[in-house]
Amino acid sequence: MSDVAIVGGGIIGLSVALRLVQRGADVTVLDGGDEGAWQVAAGMLAPGGESEHEDPALIRLMERSAELWPGFAAELGVEVGYDDTGTLSLATTADDVAERRRVWARQQLPLLRPSELRALEPALSPRVRAGVFAPRERQVDPRRVVGALRERLSDRIVPKRVESLSDVDARTVVVAAGCGTAALTGLPVRPVKGQVLRLRGEPGLLRHVLDAAVDGREVYVVPRADGEVVVGATQEERTDRLVTAGGVADLLRAAIDLVPGLAELELAETTVGHRPGTPDNAPLLGRLDDRVVVAAGHFRNGILLAPVTADLVAGLVLTGEADPALADFSPRRF
Ligand SMILES: Cc1cc2nc3c(=O)[nH]c(=O)nc-3n(C[C@H](O)[C@H](O)[C@H](O)COP(=O)(O)OP(=O)(O)OC[C@H]3O[C@@H](n4cnc5c(N)ncnc54)[C@H](O)[C@@H]3O)c2cc1C
């Protein structure tokens, strides 16, 4: 019997496992091998850009995790695409500007004119009307992060789908199964579909992450150092895995309107993932009963929230004491 079994070997389960192993726990990670949301995620680390509808406790958690990211990335010991160039938040039409102004005002970032934006990012379309530079909104490559975690924890990971928590032989069970958490615990985690594209070209077309409102549509464009450009994402209350013509068309139209040069890139990958959503969009972090701890429901921000989740959940498992930061995220709050 292990001390701790973690159900789910996505970014959350593996990050928690890393912290537990570092603190001397005997840990096994059971992973069913399904595609996790991390395989699709762009990896924006955006504690401010996402904040319009979020609760203050969640914003504090996101900000705390954003501060942990540089150390967490360095600790993984390999290149995981952590990039602190920053994000341009952009708007094209007058309505888009009006929509974005509220977020920009809360972030207290100075509004930049189109000429100033194009000085920072020459490939932007002349259609861009206004924007801000958000230096604390960064990015990481989730595929590289999970690859590095899998490498570090290879002797702890067992390929196994868990059908029932009563089958798991461990003193403590951490459920970190993303959208699979609902079936195991009965907690209200629902899949929210997102379609994401990956384009490929020569590096250097873009430097910043772009997060934009284009003709009323939200789109983000995330350039990696190797020339990959991630374009995302739709948000649909659907469980299927279909890449749709409409989804791809909407994303490409908005992205190319924003950066015309993207039209020359190869359309290398079209993918679908499901964000593990909860009724209030905040994660479920904490004890469910004497044996079971939950670390799930990270919705749109699971990459950002991985380091803080790892610290708080490992602390809870090892000491039995819940950090005050967990108070607002109890899995029993619904
Ligand atoms: C389109 C899209 C874009 C996103 N962009 C961002 C972004 O830019 N920034 C950001 O911070 N977040 C982003 N996210 C959110 C982020 O990807 C998720 O919040 C995060 O991946 C959740 O991590 P997780 O480990 O809980 O779940 P997952 O990454 O989904 O991993 C779950 C794991 O559990 C395993 N599992 C499930 N059920 C079982 C079972 N019964 N037994 C054993 N194993 C099981 C699966 O095989 C999988 O490996 C995005 C998500 C999507 C879909």
The ligand as an SDF file (V2000), in Angstrom:
LIG
                    3D

 53 58  0  0  0  0  0  0  0  0999 V2000
   -8.8270   24.6630  -25.1430 C   0  0  0  0  0  0  0  0  0  0  0  0
   -8.1860   24.8330  -23.8010 C   0  0  0  0  0  0  0  0  0  0  0  0
   -7.2890   25.8730  -23.5920 C   0  0  0  0  0  0  0  0  0  0  0  0
   -6.7320   26.0770  -22.3200 C   0  0  0  0  0  0  0  0  0  0  0  0
   -5.8260   27.0870  -22.1630 N   0  0  0  0  0  0  0  0  0  0  0  0
   -5.2920   27.2960  -20.9210 C   0  0  0  0  0  0  0  0  0  0  0  0
   -4.3430   28.3320  -20.7250 C   0  0  0  0  0  0  0  0  0  0  0  0
   -3.9570   29.0340  -21.6710 O   0  0  0  0  0  0  0  0  0  0  0  0
   -3.8630   28.5350  -19.4490 N   0  0  0  0  0  0  0  0  0  0  0  0
   -4.2590   27.7680  -18.4000 C   0  0  0  0  0  0  0  0  0  0  0  0
   -3.8130   28.0140  -17.2610 O   0  0  0  0  0  0  0  0  0  0  0  0
   -5.1340   26.7410  -18.5730 N   0  0  0  0  0  0  0  0  0  0  0  0
   -5.6630   26.5090  -19.8060 C   0  0  0  0  0  0  0  0  0  0  0  0
   -6.5610   25.4940  -19.9930 N   0  0  0  0  0  0  0  0  0  0  0  0
   -7.0350   24.7500  -18.8210 C   0  0  0  0  0  0  0  0  0  0  0  0
   -6.1090   23.6280  -18.4100 C   0  0  0  0  0  0  0  0  0  0  0  0
   -5.7120   22.8770  -19.5320 O   0  0  0  0  0  0  0  0  0  0  0  0
   -6.8170   22.7210  -17.4000 C   0  0  0  0  0  0  0  0  0  0  0  0
   -7.3950   23.4840  -16.3690 O   0  0  0  0  0  0  0  0  0  0  0  0
   -5.8050   21.7200  -16.8130 C   0  0  0  0  0  0  0  0  0  0  0  0
   -5.2610   20.9210  -17.8540 O   0  0  0  0  0  0  0  0  0  0  0  0
   -6.4490   20.8490  -15.7580 C   0  0  0  0  0  0  0  0  0  0  0  0
   -5.4740   19.9400  -15.3410 O   0  0  0  0  0  0  0  0  0  0  0  0
   -5.8410   18.5010  -14.7160 P   0  0  0  0  0  0  0  0  0  0  0  0
   -4.5780   17.7940  -14.4840 O   0  0  0  0  0  0  0  0  0  0  0  0
   -6.8050   18.7160  -13.6210 O   0  0  0  0  0  0  0  0  0  0  0  0
   -6.7000   17.8070  -15.8830 O   0  0  0  0  0  0  0  0  0  0  0  0
   -6.2090   17.2370  -17.2610 P   0  0  0  0  0  0  0  0  0  0  0  0
   -5.1240   18.0760  -17.8230 O   0  0  0  0  0  0  0  0  0  0  0  0
   -7.4480   17.1010  -18.0910 O   0  0  0  0  0  0  0  0  0  0  0  0
   -5.6340   15.7770  -16.9100 O   0  0  0  0  0  0  0  0  0  0  0  0
   -6.4700   14.8230  -16.3270 C   0  0  0  0  0  0  0  0  0  0  0  0
   -5.7550   13.4940  -16.2960 C   0  0  0  0  0  0  0  0  0  0  0  0
   -6.5090   12.5710  -15.5060 O   0  0  0  0  0  0  0  0  0  0  0  0
   -6.5850   11.3180  -16.1540 C   0  0  0  0  0  0  0  0  0  0  0  0
   -7.8210   10.6370  -15.7250 N   0  0  0  0  0  0  0  0  0  0  0  0
   -9.0990   11.0630  -15.8870 C   0  0  0  0  0  0  0  0  0  0  0  0
   -9.9580   10.1630  -15.3380 N   0  0  0  0  0  0  0  0  0  0  0  0
   -9.2000    9.1620  -14.8270 C   0  0  0  0  0  0  0  0  0  0  0  0
   -9.5030    7.9360  -14.1270 C   0  0  0  0  0  0  0  0  0  0  0  0
  -10.7760    7.5890  -13.8650 N   0  0  0  0  0  0  0  0  0  0  0  0
   -8.4890    7.1360  -13.7480 N   0  0  0  0  0  0  0  0  0  0  0  0
   -7.1920    7.4690  -14.0030 C   0  0  0  0  0  0  0  0  0  0  0  0
   -6.8650    8.6230  -14.6610 N   0  0  0  0  0  0  0  0  0  0  0  0
   -7.8430    9.4520  -15.0650 C   0  0  0  0  0  0  0  0  0  0  0  0
   -6.5650   11.6610  -17.6410 C   0  0  0  0  0  0  0  0  0  0  0  0
   -6.0900   10.5640  -18.3980 O   0  0  0  0  0  0  0  0  0  0  0  0
   -5.5980   12.8610  -17.6640 C   0  0  0  0  0  0  0  0  0  0  0  0
   -4.2650   12.4230  -17.8270 O   0  0  0  0  0  0  0  0  0  0  0  0
   -7.0800   25.2240  -21.2600 C   0  0  0  0  0  0  0  0  0  0  0  0
   -7.9140   24.1300  -21.4880 C   0  0  0  0  0  0  0  0  0  0  0  0
   -8.4660   23.9370  -22.7500 C   0  0  0  0  0  0  0  0  0  0  0  0
   -9.3440   22.7500  -22.9990 C   0  0  0  0  0  0  0  0  0  0  0  0
  1  2  1  0
  2  3  1  0
  2 52  2  0
  3  4  2  0
  4  5  1  0
  4 50  1  0
  5  6  2  0
  6  7  1  0
  6 13  1  0
  7  8  2  0
  7  9  1  0
  9 10  1  0
 10 11  2  0
 10 12  1  0
 12 13  2  0
 13 14  1  0
 14 15  1  0
 14 50  1  0
 15 16  1  0
 16 17  1  0
 16 18  1  0
 18 19  1  0
 18 20  1  0
 20 21  1  0
 20 22  1  0
 22 23  1  0
 23 24  1  0
 24 25  2  0
 24 26  1  0
 24 27  1  0
 27 28  1  0
 28 29  2  0
 28 30  1  0
 28 31  1  0
 31 32  1  0
 32 33  1  0
 33 34  1  0
 33 48  1  0
 34 35  1  0
 35 36  1  0
 35 46  1  0
 36 37  1  0
 36 45  1  0
 37 38  2  0
 38 39  1  0
 39 40  1  0
 39 45  2  0
 40 41  1  0
 40 42  2  0
 42 43  1  0
 43 44  2  0
 44 45  1  0
 46 47  1  0
 46 48  1  0
 48 49  1  0
 50 51  2  0
 51 52  1  0
 52 53  1  0
M  END
$$$$
